[in-house]
Amino acid sequence: MPVKASARKIIYHQRKKRGYCPRCGNKRRKNSKFVFCEDCRAFYRNYNKEFSGELNNQRKERYDRRKAKNQCPRCGKSHGEKYKNTICRTCLDKQYEYNYGKKPKKKLRP
């Protein structure tokens, strides 16, 4: 594969249009509903598999540590003592906007 992104994109679309695997260029099965061949799909499934468990453990530890300190588990901002939610207002607004594509009409509970 070429180094430049534009050249890779062109090759990707050419291979995909002709019924080849965009990554390796091998012929795909006709009845396959996937873009990539079986070998490339297996490659992507196992990609960084050994590191993902370790990363998940680190994220879980950070989440628990921040929650115990009465901080937002996402951004680490400190909550007031009367704050009931786990996630801060800023992160809740971002999550709402991401899920629904708009800002909430009313303020979320403190």
C-alpha positions in Angstrom: 0.0 0.0 0.0 1.2 3.5 -0.7 2.2 5.8 2.1 0.1 8.9 1.1 -3.5 8.8 2.4 -5.0 10.0 -0.9 -3.4 7.2 -2.8 -4.5 4.6 -0.2 -8.0 5.9 -0.4 -8.1 5.5 -4.2 -6.8 2.0 -4.0 -9.2 1.1 -1.3 -12.2 2.2 -3.4 -10.9 0.6 -6.5 -10.5 -2.8 -4.8 -13.8 -2.5 -3.0 -15.6 -1.7 -6.3 -14.1 -4.7 -8.0 -15.0 -7.1 -5.2 -11.5 -7.5 -3.7 -10.5 -7.1 -0.1 -9.5 -3.4 0.3 -6.7 -4.2 2.7 -4.8 -7.2 1.0 -6.4 -7.3 -2.5 -7.5 -10.9 -2.3 -10.8 -11.9 -3.9 -13.7 -12.1 -1.5 -16.5 -14.7 -1.5 -19.5 -13.6 -3.6 -22.0 -14.3 -0.8 -20.0 -12.4 1.9 -21.7 -9.4 3.3 -18.4 -8.0 4.6 -16.0 -5.7 2.9 -12.8 -7.4 4.1 -11.8 -11.0 3.5 -11.8 -13.6 6.4 -8.0 -13.2 7.0 -8.2 -9.4 7.3 -11.3 -9.6 9.5 -9.4 -12.0 11.8 -6.5 -9.6 11.8 -8.7 -6.6 12.9 -10.5 -8.7 15.5 -7.3 -9.7 17.2 -5.6 -6.3 16.7 -4.2 -5.1 20.1 -6.2 -7.7 21.9 -3.4 -8.3 24.4 -3.4 -4.6 25.4 -7.2 -4.1 25.6 -7.6 -6.0 28.9 -4.9 -4.0 30.5 -6.3 -0.7 29.3 -9.8 -1.7 30.6 -8.3 -2.4 34.0 -6.6 0.9 34.1 -9.8 2.7 33.2 -11.8 0.9 35.8 -9.2 1.7 38.5 -9.3 5.4 37.5 -13.1 5.4 37.5 -13.2 3.9 41.0 -10.5 6.2 42.3 -12.3 9.3 41.0 -15.7 8.2 42.2 -14.3 7.5 45.7 -12.8 11.1 45.8 -16.2 12.6 44.8 -15.0 13.6 41.4 -16.5 13.2 37.9 -15.1 9.8 36.6 -14.8 11.2 33.1 -13.1 14.6 33.5 -11.9 14.5 37.1 -13.6 17.7 38.2 -14.5 17.8 41.9 -18.2 17.8 42.9 -19.7 19.7 45.7 -20.8 17.7 48.8 -24.5 18.0 48.0 -24.0 16.9 44.3 -26.0 13.6 43.9 -25.0 12.5 40.3 -21.8 10.6 39.5 -21.0 12.5 36.4 -20.7 16.3 36.4 -23.1 18.7 34.5 -20.6 19.5 31.8 -20.1 15.8 30.9 -23.8 15.1 31.2 -24.6 17.9 28.7 -21.9 16.6 26.3 -23.3 13.1 26.6 -26.9 14.3 26.0 -25.8 16.4 23.0 -23.9 13.4 21.6 -26.8 11.0 22.0 -29.6 13.3 20.8 -27.7 15.8 18.6 -28.9 18.9 20.6 -28.4 20.5 23.9 -30.9 19.7 26.7 -33.9 22.1 26.9 -33.8 22.3 30.6 -30.9 22.1 33.0 -30.2 18.6 34.2 -30.5 18.0 38.0 -27.5 19.1 40.0 
